Amino acid sequence: MATDRNVAPVIVKRKKIIVAGGHHGGAWKVAYADFVTAMMAFFMLMWLLNATTEKQRKGIADYFSPTAPISRLSSGSDGMFMGESVFAADVLPRMGVGASSLQKANGETSNASTEAHDQRTAQDSVFQEVVDVLLGLNGESMLEDQWLRHVVTRITDEGLVLEFYDTQDDPLFTNNATPSSTLHEIAYAVQEASKLLSNEVAIEGHVTKVPIVQIKDPAWDWSAQRAKVFSDLLSTYGFSSARVRRLTAHGDRESVVENPMAARNNRIEVIFLRH
């Protein structure tokens, strides 16, 4: 029988079916889990840094510190060959008990703190007395009313600060460093009030910003000259030059008002330094 050449041949396709697929590998899952955990820890760290204070962060760091402190009730020791007693002088301060040359007893620290506070309070009282005398808070002032508008006083950690500044219509200096009659009167009053104190003084000069740009900024020279002039005025009226600890020129770098060219920035500060 003849074969029909036009009939398509029959193709048999055999497909292998695997019932159990076996293990395809899951290492990527472990890596992904580690990545997610690390990112969570990172964002938690960022949150803690932003949401806690310095003291709280130190507490957290101490919590994870690898050191293991000895218990107060433990009899163990951590010296060479474990032979150092927990009652050794350099161990007790770390334990927070007892006293030694490294850590004074609570009573001693408290007494020193109380004494320092009492001394500061006593000195503040004397400073306030000087202010009262100078400004006439308890009676007649050593300064005329027209001069009181030039004066600001304050008591700081450094000492008693007497600040004398220009007003728009009454400058303390003319021709950059020539003292006015008002400044003479102020210097005399300061010298008289200083008799209540034995403290050394610091004199600081400040000036306004020069409105015209110059090759050499004269602000530093002017502030230095003014501090020196006021120091000389005090000496002229009887103030001991030995009590002058320092003269400081600040130029135009410490304005007290927003406008750097305001007359208020021209000022002399006399600081009675704490003992």
C-alpha positions in Angstrom: 0.0 0.0 0.0 1.3 3.4 -0.9 2.2 5.9 1.8 0.5 9.3 1.8 3.2 11.8 1.8 0.8 14.7 2.6 -0.1 13.3 6.0 1.7 15.1 8.9 3.9 12.8 10.9 2.8 11.9 14.4 5.2 13.4 17.1 5.1 11.9 20.5 6.2 14.3 23.3 7.2 12.7 26.5 7.0 15.0 29.6 8.7 13.9 32.8 6.6 14.7 35.8 8.3 15.0 39.1 6.0 14.4 42.0 8.3 15.8 44.8 10.0 19.1 43.7 12.8 18.9 46.2 14.6 21.8 47.9 15.3 24.8 45.8 17.4 26.7 48.4 16.2 29.3 51.0 19.4 31.2 51.9 18.0 34.4 50.4 15.2 34.3 53.0 17.7 34.3 55.8 19.6 37.2 54.3 16.5 39.2 53.8 15.4 38.6 57.4 18.8 39.7 58.6 18.5 42.8 56.5 15.0 43.7 57.8 16.2 43.2 61.4 19.2 45.4 60.8 17.1 48.1 59.3 14.7 47.9 62.3 17.6 48.2 64.7 19.0 51.2 62.7 15.7 53.1 62.7 15.2 52.4 66.4 18.7 53.7 67.1 17.9 56.9 65.1 14.6 57.3 67.1 16.4 56.9 70.4 19.1 59.5 69.5 16.4 62.0 68.6 13.9 61.2 71.4 16.2 61.0 74.5 18.3 63.4 76.5 22.1 63.1 77.0 21.5 61.7 80.5 19.1 59.1 79.2 21.5 58.1 76.4 24.2 57.6 79.0 21.9 55.4 81.0 21.2 53.3 78.0 24.9 53.0 77.2 25.6 51.9 80.7 22.9 49.3 80.5 24.7 47.7 77.6 28.2 48.1 79.1 30.1 44.8 79.1 31.5 45.5 82.6 29.9 43.7 85.5 30.1 45.7 88.7 30.6 43.8 92.0 27.6 43.7 94.2 27.7 45.7 97.4 27.0 42.4 99.3 29.6 40.4 97.3 32.8 39.3 98.9 34.5 38.8 95.5 37.4 41.0 94.3 38.9 41.8 90.9 42.5 42.6 91.7 45.6 40.6 90.6 44.9 36.9 91.2 41.5 38.0 92.5 43.2 39.2 95.7 42.0 42.8 95.9 39.4 43.4 98.5 36.1 45.1 97.7 37.0 47.4 100.7 40.1 48.7 99.0 40.4 52.5 98.9 40.0 52.7 95.1 37.1 50.2 95.0 34.8 51.8 97.5 34.3 55.0 95.5 33.3 53.0 92.4 30.9 51.0 94.6 29.3 54.2 95.8 29.9 53.5 99.5 32.5 54.7 102.0 35.0 57.5 101.5 38.7 57.7 100.6 41.2 60.0 99.1 39.5 59.5 95.8 36.0 60.4 97.1 35.1 62.5 100.1 32.3 61.6 102.4 28.9 63.0 101.7 29.1 65.2 104.8 32.4 66.8 103.7 31.1 67.5 100.2 27.9 69.0 101.6 29.8 71.2 104.0 32.1 72.5 101.3 29.1 73.2 99.0 27.3 75.0 101.8 30.3 77.1 102.6 30.8 78.1 99.0 27.1 79.0 98.7 27.3 81.1 101.9 30.3 83.0 100.6 28.6 83.7 97.3 25.5 84.9 99.0 27.5 87.2 101.3 29.3 88.6 98.3 26.1 89.1 96.4 24.8 91.1 99.3 27.8 93.4 99.2 27.5 93.8 95.5 23.8 94.8 95.9 24.8 97.3 98.5 27.2 98.9 96.0 24.3 99.1 93.5 22.0 100.6 96.0 24.6 103.3 96.9 25.4 104.0 93.3 21.8 104.2 92.1 20.3 105.6 95.3 17.8 102.7 95.8 18.0 103.3 99.5 18.1 107.1 99.4 20.1 109.7 97.6 22.0 108.5 94.5 25.6 109.2 93.9 24.6 109.9 90.2 22.3 112.7 89.0 19.0 111.6 87.4 20.2 112.6 84.0 23.2 110.2 84.4 21.2 107.3 85.7 19.9 106.6 82.2 23.4 105.7 81.2 23.7 102.9 83.8 22.7 99.2 83.8 23.8 96.9 86.6 23.7 93.1 87.0 25.2 90.5 89.2 26.6 87.5 87.3 28.8 84.5 88.0 31.8 86.7 87.2 30.9 89.4 89.6 29.1 92.8 89.7 28.8 94.3 86.3 28.3 98.1 85.9 27.5 99.0 82.3 27.7 102.6 81.2 26.5 103.4 77.7 25.8 106.2 75.3 22.5 107.8 74.7 21.5 109.3 71.4 21.9 112.9 72.7 24.6 112.4 75.3 27.7 110.3 74.3 30.2 109.3 77.0 33.1 109.9 74.6 33.8 112.5 71.9 36.3 112.3 69.1 36.4 108.5 69.5 38.2 108.4 72.9 37.9 111.8 74.7 35.8 111.4 77.9 32.8 113.7 78.3 31.9 115.5 81.5 29.2 112.9 82.1 31.9 110.1 82.1 34.0 112.1 84.5 31.1 112.2 87.0 30.4 108.5 86.5 34.1 107.6 87.1 34.1 109.6 90.3 30.9 107.8 91.5 32.3 104.4 90.7 35.5 105.2 92.6 33.5 106.3 95.7 31.2 103.2 95.5 34.2 100.9 95.1 35.3 101.8 98.7 32.7 99.3 99.9 34.7 96.6 98.1 38.2 95.2 97.9 37.6 93.2 94.7 39.7 93.6 91.6 38.1 95.0 88.5 38.0 94.3 84.8 37.3 97.1 82.4 35.9 96.3 78.9 35.3 98.6 76.0 32.6 98.2 73.3 31.8 100.4 70.3 29.3 100.5 67.5 30.0 99.2 64.0 31.6 101.7 61.7 29.1 102.6 59.0 31.7 103.0 56.3 34.0 100.1 55.2 37.6 101.0 55.8 40.9 99.2 55.1 41.7 99.1 58.8 38.7 98.6 61.1 39.1 101.3 63.9 36.6 99.6 66.2 39.3 97.6 68.0 41.5 100.6 68.6 38.6 102.8 69.8 37.3 100.2 72.3 40.9 99.6 73.6 41.5 103.3 74.0 38.1 103.8 75.8 38.8 101.0 78.3 42.3 102.6 79.0 40.8 106.1 79.3 38.2 105.0 81.8 40.9 103.1 83.8 42.9 106.3 83.9 39.9 108.3 85.0 39.3 106.0 88.0 43.0 106.3 89.0 42.7 110.1 88.7 39.9 110.1 91.3 41.8 107.8 93.7 41.1 104.3 92.5 44.2 102.0 93.0 45.6 100.9 89.6 46.7 97.7 91.3 43.1 96.6 91.5 42.7 96.7 87.7 43.0 93.0 86.7 42.5 93.5 83.0 41.5 95.8 80.2 39.7 94.2 77.3 38.7 95.6 73.8 35.7 93.9 72.2 35.5 96.2 69.2 32.0 96.0 67.6 31.6 92.2 68.1 29.2 92.2 71.0 26.2 94.3 70.2 23.4 94.5 72.8 20.7 95.7 70.4 19.8 94.4 66.9 21.1 97.5 65.1 24.9 97.2 65.3 25.3 101.0 64.6 23.0 102.0 67.5 24.4 104.4 70.1 23.5 101.9 72.8 26.3 99.6 71.7 28.9 102.3 72.7 29.6 101.3 76.3 32.1 100.7 79.0 31.7 97.7 81.4 33.3 97.7 84.8 33.2 94.3 86.4 34.0 93.9 90.1 35.4 90.3 90.0 34.5 87.7 92.6 37.2 86.8 95.1 
